[in-house]
Amino acid sequence: MPPNKTSASDWAPAFAAVPRSAFLPDVMWPFDMDTGRSVTVGKADDPEAWRAYADADVPIVTQWDDGEGDGLDPGRLATSSASMPSVVFSMLRDLDVRPGHRVLEIGTGTGYNAALLAHRLGVADVVSMEVDGGVAATARAALRRFGMPVEVVTGDGFLGHVAGAPYDRIIATCGLRAIPYAWVEQARPGGVIVVPWGTDYVRQDAVVRLVVDDDGARASGRFTGPVEFMKLRAQRRAWPRHGDYVPAEGVAGAGVSSTTTLAEGDFVRDRFDVLRFALGLRVPACLCAVADKRDGVRPVWLYGLSDRSWACVLFREGRSTATVHQGGPRRLWDETEAAHAWWKERGEPGFERFGLTVGADGTRAWVDEPSASWPVRGG
Ligand SMILES: C[S@@+](CC[C@H](N)C(=O)[O-])C[C@H]1O[C@@H](n2cnc3c(N)ncnc32)[C@H](O)[C@@H]1O
């Protein structure tokens, strides 16, 4: 059963009673929507800006580079944050908690989401897991200070927390590329698992809402919409090194060159567009990088992640065909073009027509019905 409107509005008192500011550090790095960058904001230096960002619907980075970065400047990789409140809200709505439910959260971060859950369910029925010892300790202290001493377990949430099982609800607040079967095993039959999940093709995720079967053997359900989360620590993907794929002479060294009639607009879309998600579901172990347009030419690169296959498509302004170069054992552009046709043939399904089934034998993706499914990267 999808969550109903009543359960969504049930969250209003919790959001009113639990201010995000109570869980934010004195120095933080909110994402500035105007510049598209993280900015450093200190409570002591600029209390008004600090407060305004704390109350704004923006994600706020609270740790860089697993805590190794020092100084006040943003680091290279954001590794902990307070998520955007509107995303926190929509995922909690998808979770559809009811009084008496026991919840496991993966990714404590600041502790804000755990406090919202504890406000609804009581401190004793919420367990939160955080892989980073420093982040976990800070969240534990903030939760205690706020009067909601939720149990924060320091450890790898991929394994779940068997000592606290069974759970009625499991929610991950970091992005996954493979969902562990342990979460299905630790959830009750009929339980709900909400996870930001995605493929290697793009950085973005989509929230999937899995419901555990009556016999507890599998969990299955549809996607609710696109999001972007920092990834589970062990599932971060290093960016492929271009030089490891493409020969020194560049695209001229491709094994095969051809043309495509797929137009730039048919392929290059907004980062949250469902087409990018759908292509990732159909083209396994492949990463797509859309480069900036220069002198009217837009290069799109595809890198194979299980071998050194690559492809480059050059979309030229005003031309009805684009040039394609492909190297290595796989023909990554041909696979992508076939996936594009597959998506069109099915009437360009949106996120909600796609779903996942997680079982002991792996994870399978499907469109419309679980019966017509194919394997994707599993836990
Ligand atoms: C977006 S933040 C979570 C936001 C948090 N729920 C809040 O309300 O502030 C993601 C968190 O997941 C944590 N994380 C990453 N990998 C993890 C893992 N394997 N197990 C548990 N936590 C993990 C990160 O350290 C980070 O703190």
Ligand as a Chemical Component Dictionary entry (heavy atoms), coordinates in Angstrom:
data_LIG
# 
_chem_comp.id                   LIG 
_chem_comp.type                 NON-POLYMER 
_chem_comp.pdbx_formal_charge   0 
_chem_comp.three_letter_code    LIG 
# 
loop_
_chem_comp_atom.comp_id 
_chem_comp_atom.atom_id 
_chem_comp_atom.alt_atom_id 
_chem_comp_atom.type_symbol 
_chem_comp_atom.charge 
_chem_comp_atom.model_Cartn_x 
_chem_comp_atom.model_Cartn_y 
_chem_comp_atom.model_Cartn_z 
_chem_comp_atom.pdbx_ordinal 
LIG C1  C1  C 0  23.430 12.392 3.925 1  
LIG S1  S1  S 1  24.235 11.897 5.396 2  
LIG C2  C2  C 0  22.861 11.434 6.443 3  
LIG C3  C3  C 0  21.958 12.529 6.885 4  
LIG C4  C4  C 0  21.302 12.231 8.199 5  
LIG N1  N1  N 0  20.289 11.224 8.121 6  
LIG C5  C5  C 0  20.798 13.479 8.891 7  
LIG O1  O1  O 0  19.609 13.536 9.242 8  
LIG O2  O2  O -1 21.590 14.385 9.121 9  
LIG C6  C6  C 0  24.876 10.289 4.984 10 
LIG C7  C7  C 0  25.585 9.629  6.141 11 
LIG O3  O3  O 0  25.742 8.257  5.810 12 
LIG C8  C8  C 0  26.926 7.839  6.453 13 
LIG N2  N2  N 0  27.353 6.548  5.895 14 
LIG C9  C9  C 0  28.047 6.301  4.749 15 
LIG N3  N3  N 0  28.274 4.987  4.615 16 
LIG C10 C10 C 0  27.705 4.370  5.677 17 
LIG C11 C11 C 0  27.629 3.028  6.116 18 
LIG N4  N4  N 0  28.188 2.034  5.417 19 
LIG N5  N5  N 0  26.964 2.758  7.264 20 
LIG C12 C12 C 0  26.413 3.758  8.008 21 
LIG N6  N6  N 0  26.485 5.056  7.661 22 
LIG C13 C13 C 0  27.116 5.365  6.513 23 
LIG C14 C14 C 0  27.883 8.973  6.185 24 
LIG O4  O4  O 0  29.017 8.931  7.047 25 
LIG C15 C15 C 0  26.986 10.174 6.420 26 
LIG O5  O5  O 0  27.060 10.635 7.726 27 
# 
loop_
_chem_comp_bond.comp_id 
_chem_comp_bond.atom_id_1 
_chem_comp_bond.atom_id_2 
_chem_comp_bond.value_order 
_chem_comp_bond.pdbx_ordinal 
LIG C1  S1  SING 1  
LIG S1  C2  SING 2  
LIG S1  C6  SING 3  
LIG C2  C3  SING 4  
LIG C3  C4  SING 5  
LIG C4  N1  SING 6  
LIG C4  C5  SING 7  
LIG C5  O1  DOUB 8  
LIG C5  O2  SING 9  
LIG C6  C7  SING 10 
LIG C7  O3  SING 11 
LIG C7  C15 SING 12 
LIG O3  C8  SING 13 
LIG C8  N2  SING 14 
LIG C8  C14 SING 15 
LIG N2  C9  SING 16 
LIG N2  C13 SING 17 
LIG C9  N3  DOUB 18 
LIG N3  C10 SING 19 
LIG C10 C11 SING 20 
LIG C10 C13 DOUB 21 
LIG C11 N4  SING 22 
LIG C11 N5  DOUB 23 
LIG N5  C12 SING 24 
LIG C12 N6  DOUB 25 
LIG N6  C13 SING 26 
LIG C14 O4  SING 27 
LIG C14 C15 SING 28 
LIG C15 O5  SING 29 
# 
